[in-house]
C-alpha cells in the first residue's frame, strides 16, 4: 500500500479524530481512505449521469407527446 502524508488545519484534524472516536473508523487513515473512495464513487456517478445527459441531448427531438411516452412505458412494463 502506498503512503501519503498530508497537512490539514487543526480544526479538520480534530474533526477527523472525532469521527474515529465515534467508532465508525479504526484510524484517521481509514477515515481519509473512506472519503477518497466516496469521492471516487461520486465522480463515477457524475460521469455516468453526464454521459446519459449527453446521449439524450444527442438523440434529437421527438415528435411524441409526454402522454405518448408515458403510454409506451406503461405498455413495456405490462409486457415485461
C-alpha positions, 0 to 999 in steps of 0.5 A, spaced: 500 500 500 502 506 498 503 512 503 501 519 503 502 524 508 498 530 508 497 537 512 490 539 514 488 545 519 487 543 526 480 544 526 479 538 520 484 534 524 480 534 530 474 533 526 477 527 523 479 524 530 472 525 532 469 521 527 474 515 529 472 516 536 465 515 534 467 508 532 465 508 525 473 508 523 479 504 526 484 510 524 484 517 521 487 513 515 481 509 514 477 515 515 481 519 509 481 512 505 473 512 506 472 519 503 477 518 497 473 512 495 466 516 496 469 521 492 471 516 487 464 513 487 461 520 486 465 522 480 463 515 477 456 517 478 457 524 475 460 521 469 455 516 468 449 521 469 453 526 464 454 521 459 446 519 459 445 527 459 449 527 453 446 521 449 439 524 450 441 531 448 444 527 442 438 523 440 434 529 437 427 531 438 421 527 438 415 528 435 411 524 441 407 527 446 409 526 454 402 522 454 405 518 448 411 516 452 408 515 458 403 510 454 409 506 451 412 505 458 406 503 461 405 498 455 413 495 456 412 494 463 405 490 462 409 486 457 415 485 461 
